[in-house]
Amino acid sequence: MFDLDKWQEILSTINKNRMRTFLTGFSVAWGIFMLIVLLGSGKGLQNGINSQFRQDAVNTMWFGPGTTSKTFEGLKSGREIRFTDEDYEFVRDRLEGVDKISARFYMWQNRVISYNKEYGVFDLICVHPDFQAIENASIAEGRYINDIDIKKRRKVAIIGRPVKEALFKNGKNPIGEYIKINNVLFQIVGVFTDKNERDETRVYLPVSTAQMISGGANRIHNLSITSTLSAKESEEFEKKLRAEFAKRHRFDKEDMNAMWISNTIKEYKMFSNLFMGIQIFVSIIGAFTIIAGIVGVSNIMIIVVNERTKEIGIRKAIGATPFSIVGMILLEAVFITGIAGYVGLLLGIGVLEGVSTILPENPFFLNPEVDFTIAIISTLVLVLAGTFAGLMPALKASRIRPVVALRDE
């Protein structure tokens, strides 16, 4: 039941001891504020790194040929390794753990693409159908490359959104229209979007078609796969892959320059573990900050009881019960810690919102945020801890004999 007299007394006590109340509230608010800011900053870093990985599938491996740096079986160093369609088929059909796979063939010579009087320079990436899943590309209009395109060497193209905007400025639907690439007409069958805006300035062509029109025979420049393997299993797959290609192309399997491998599965796991460690570290720092706040509240509540010893004695002398004395001190502790905790929570969230708005866009620090449930639970924990901190001196005060308290100076 709401006791107006008790609340008036608490507010009067707070007003008379403004500095003490401020210090108590500040220790609580600072603990919550620091916890929110630390957790939010850690989350912002994690979001940034995750966004970098998730622009492509996070379970990918990329590998391609290099130049030998060691002699092998009578062959000199400095020999250029070349991958072919047979390597693509070998990985696709013979190695376990491969989910999606695509070769890539680059056309660097002439990247000018034109439509009527409009033209632009864009990257030409020649791939297999699985490359859509590997790059996390989304089809906005039409379709992606399919197996029939590869088999029949169709002259079809899938263009990125910026390519469409550059070549079709009148808003015309590009699907079915023909663009000219290296003086060869390609029919547009799809428009794609990509989370990585840089990758949207591409034009995808069937790898077999590109090999045919550029005289590339059966050569490919690199391979990419997605896999269901764990990080540890992917490391074993790396070793096996290098050993198999060393046999196929006759180079030393210990020669790292002869073949490069980029294992995103392992890298993503490494960064995930790193940020898990950062979150744990930040949580520990935040917890110690809260503990410091609790200690501050506890010390101040002890001082409060000591200062009010005579007052408590008078209350008991005129009939106040131990329960009412404990309740009065605890209610004051809960009120101060609750208000201060809420202020710290709002300030922490406000700082995170301000940082995300004011700072220039940084791909490695995105959306600093904190789980609202964690924020509320942390605030409640601190309030309860503050209550507990006030409980011990309150119980001590309730056991003071009036005659002893009245003699206190």
Secondary structure as UniProt FT lines:
FT   HELIX           4..16
FT   HELIX           18..54
FT   TURN            58..59
FT   STRAND          60..65
FT   TURN            73..74
FT   STRAND          83..84
FT   HELIX           85..94
FT   TURN            96..97
FT   STRAND          98..106
FT   STRAND          112..115
FT   TURN            116..117
FT   STRAND          118..121
FT   STRAND          123..127
FT   TURN            129..130
FT   HELIX           131..135
FT   STRAND          138..142
FT   HELIX           147..152
FT   STRAND          156..160
FT   HELIX           161..167
FT   TURN            169..170
FT   TURN            175..176
FT   STRAND          178..181
FT   TURN            182..183
FT   STRAND          184..193
FT   HELIX           197..201
FT   STRAND          202..206
FT   HELIX           207..214
FT   TURN            217..218
FT   STRAND          219..220
FT   STRAND          222..227
FT   HELIX           231..249
FT   TURN            253..254
FT   TURN            256..257
FT   STRAND          259..263
FT   HELIX           264..307
FT   HELIX           309..317
FT   TURN            318..319
FT   HELIX           322..358
FT   TURN            363..364
FT   HELIX           372..398
FT   HELIX           402..407
//
